[in-house]
Amino acid sequence: MPTLIRFFIVILFIAALIYGAMFALVVFVEPSEKTVSDRIPARELFQN
């Protein structure tokens, strides 16, 4: 039983690290806005 509890504690610790990393990305990283334009040749628009 102690091995199972240790396993769950390790899994919870890893999940907490992942959650903390995602939270840090949300708080500290600001996405930049930029206009994206791509030219598409007219011959590619009408191909079936």
TORMI-382224 format. One record per residue: residue number from 0; x, y, z of N, C-alpha, C in turn. Coordinates in steps of 0.05 Angstrom, whole numbers. Layout:
BEGIN
@num=NUM	n.east=X	n.north=Y	n.up=Z	ca.east=X	ca.north=Y	ca.up=Z	c.east=X	c.north=Y	c.up=Z
...
***
This chain:
BEGIN
@num=0	n.east=16	n.north=-24	n.up=0	ca.east=0	ca.north=0	ca.up=0	c.east=17	c.north=25	c.up=0
@num=1	n.east=39	n.north=26	n.up=15	ca.east=56	ca.north=51	ca.up=14	c.east=66	c.north=56	c.up=-14
@num=2	n.east=71	n.north=36	n.up=-30	ca.east=81	ca.north=40	ca.up=-57	c.east=60	c.north=53	c.up=-74
@num=3	n.east=34	n.north=45	n.up=-70	ca.east=12	ca.north=57	ca.up=-85	c.east=9	c.north=87	c.up=-77
@num=4	n.east=11	n.north=93	n.up=-52	ca.east=9	ca.north=120	ca.up=-43	c.east=32	c.north=137	c.up=-53
@num=5	n.east=56	n.north=126	n.up=-53	ca.east=79	ca.north=140	ca.up=-64	c.east=75	c.north=146	c.up=-94
@num=6	n.east=64	n.north=126	n.up=-108	ca.east=59	ca.north=129	ca.up=-137	c.east=39	c.north=152	c.up=-141
@num=7	n.east=17	n.north=153	n.up=-126	ca.east=-2	ca.north=175	ca.up=-129	c.east=9	c.north=202	c.up=-122
@num=8	n.east=27	n.north=203	n.up=-102	ca.east=39	ca.north=228	ca.up=-95	c.east=57	c.north=238	c.up=-118
@num=9	n.east=72	n.north=220	n.up=-130	ca.east=90	ca.north=227	ca.up=-152	c.east=73	c.north=237	c.up=-176
@num=10	n.east=51	n.north=223	n.up=-182	ca.east=33	ca.north=231	ca.up=-204	c.east=21	c.north=258	c.up=-198
@num=11	n.east=12	n.north=263	n.up=-174	ca.east=1	ca.north=289	ca.up=-166	c.east=22	c.north=311	c.up=-168
@num=12	n.east=46	n.north=305	n.up=-161	ca.east=68	ca.north=325	ca.up=-162	c.east=74	c.north=332	c.up=-192
@num=13	n.east=75	n.north=312	n.up=-209	ca.east=79	ca.north=317	ca.up=-237	c.east=56	c.north=333	c.up=-249
@num=14	n.east=32	n.north=326	n.up=-242	ca.east=8	ca.north=341	ca.up=-252	c.east=9	c.north=370	c.up=-242
@num=15	n.east=18	n.north=374	n.up=-217	ca.east=20	ca.north=401	ca.up=-206	c.east=41	c.north=418	c.up=-221
@num=16	n.east=63	n.north=405	n.up=-228	ca.east=84	ca.north=419	ca.up=-244	c.east=73	c.north=427	c.up=-271
@num=17	n.east=59	n.north=409	n.up=-284	ca.east=48	ca.north=416	ca.up=-310	c.east=27	c.north=438	c.up=-308
@num=18	n.east=10	n.north=436	n.up=-288	ca.east=-10	ca.north=457	ca.up=-284	c.east=3	c.north=484	c.up=-278
@num=19	n.east=24	n.north=483	n.up=-261	ca.east=39	ca.north=508	ca.up=-255	c.east=52	c.north=520	c.up=-279
@num=20	n.east=63	n.north=503	n.up=-297	ca.east=75	ca.north=513	ca.up=-322	c.east=54	c.north=526	c.up=-340
@num=21	n.east=31	n.north=514	n.up=-342	ca.east=10	ca.north=525	ca.up=-359	c.east=0	c.north=552	c.up=-347
@num=22	n.east=-3	n.north=553	n.up=-321	ca.east=-11	ca.north=577	ca.up=-307	c.east=10	c.north=600	c.up=-312
@num=23	n.east=35	n.north=593	n.up=-310	ca.east=57	ca.north=613	ca.up=-314	c.east=56	c.north=623	c.up=-343
@num=24	n.east=50	n.north=606	n.up=-362	ca.east=48	ca.north=615	ca.up=-390	c.east=25	c.north=634	c.up=-393
@num=25	n.east=3	n.north=628	n.up=-381	ca.east=-20	ca.north=646	ca.up=-383	c.east=-15	c.north=673	c.up=-370
@num=26	n.east=-1	n.north=674	n.up=-348	ca.east=3	ca.north=699	ca.up=-333	c.east=25	c.north=715	c.up=-346
@num=27	n.east=47	n.north=703	n.up=-354	ca.east=71	ca.north=718	ca.up=-361	c.east=76	c.north=722	c.up=-391
@num=28	n.east=62	n.north=707	n.up=-408	ca.east=67	ca.north=709	ca.up=-437	c.east=44	c.north=724	c.up=-450
@num=29	n.east=51	n.north=746	n.up=-463	ca.east=31	ca.north=762	ca.up=-478	c.east=34	c.north=757	c.up=-507
@num=30	n.east=14	n.north=747	n.up=-521	ca.east=16	ca.north=743	ca.up=-549	c.east=17	c.north=769	c.up=-565
@num=31	n.east=32	n.north=769	n.up=-586	ca.east=33	ca.north=794	ca.up=-602	c.east=14	c.north=791	c.up=-626
@num=32	n.east=1	n.north=813	n.up=-633	ca.east=-17	ca.north=813	ca.up=-655	c.east=-2	c.north=823	c.up=-680
@num=33	n.east=-6	n.north=809	n.up=-702	ca.east=5	ca.north=818	ca.up=-727	c.east=-13	c.north=808	c.up=-750
@num=34	n.east=-13	n.north=823	n.up=-771	ca.east=-29	ca.north=816	ca.up=-794	c.east=-15	c.north=795	c.up=-811
@num=35	n.east=-30	n.north=774	n.up=-818	ca.east=-19	ca.north=753	ca.up=-834	c.east=-34	c.north=753	c.up=-861
@num=36	n.east=-19	n.north=755	n.up=-882	ca.east=-31	ca.north=753	ca.up=-909	c.east=-14	c.north=735	c.up=-926
@num=37	n.east=-28	n.north=718	n.up=-941	ca.east=-15	ca.north=700	ca.up=-959	c.east=-27	c.north=702	c.up=-986
@num=38	n.east=-11	n.north=704	n.up=-1007	ca.east=-22	ca.north=705	ca.up=-1034	c.east=-27	c.north=677	c.up=-1044
@num=39	n.east=-51	n.north=673	n.up=-1054	ca.east=-59	ca.north=647	ca.up=-1065	c.east=-63	c.north=651	c.up=-1095
@num=40	n.east=-48	n.north=637	n.up=-1112	ca.east=-52	ca.north=640	ca.up=-1141	c.east=-80	c.north=632	c.up=-1149
@num=41	n.east=-92	n.north=647	n.up=-1168	ca.east=-119	ca.north=643	ca.up=-1177	c.east=-123	c.north=615	c.up=-1188
@num=42	n.east=-103	n.north=603	n.up=-1200	ca.east=-106	ca.north=576	ca.up=-1211	c.east=-111	c.north=555	c.up=-1190
@num=43	n.east=-101	n.north=560	n.up=-1165	ca.east=-105	ca.north=541	ca.up=-1143	c.east=-133	c.north=544	c.up=-1131
@num=44	n.east=-147	n.north=566	n.up=-1135	ca.east=-173	ca.north=570	ca.up=-1124	c.east=-194	c.north=554	c.up=-1139
@num=45	n.east=-191	n.north=550	n.up=-1164	ca.east=-212	ca.north=538	ca.up=-1180	c.east=-206	c.north=509	c.up=-1188
@num=46	n.east=-186	n.north=497	n.up=-1177	ca.east=-180	ca.north=469	ca.up=-1182	c.east=-199	c.north=451	c.up=-1167
@num=47	n.east=-209	n.north=429	n.up=-1179	ca.east=-227	ca.north=410	ca.up=-1165	c.east=-212	c.north=386	c.up=-1157
***
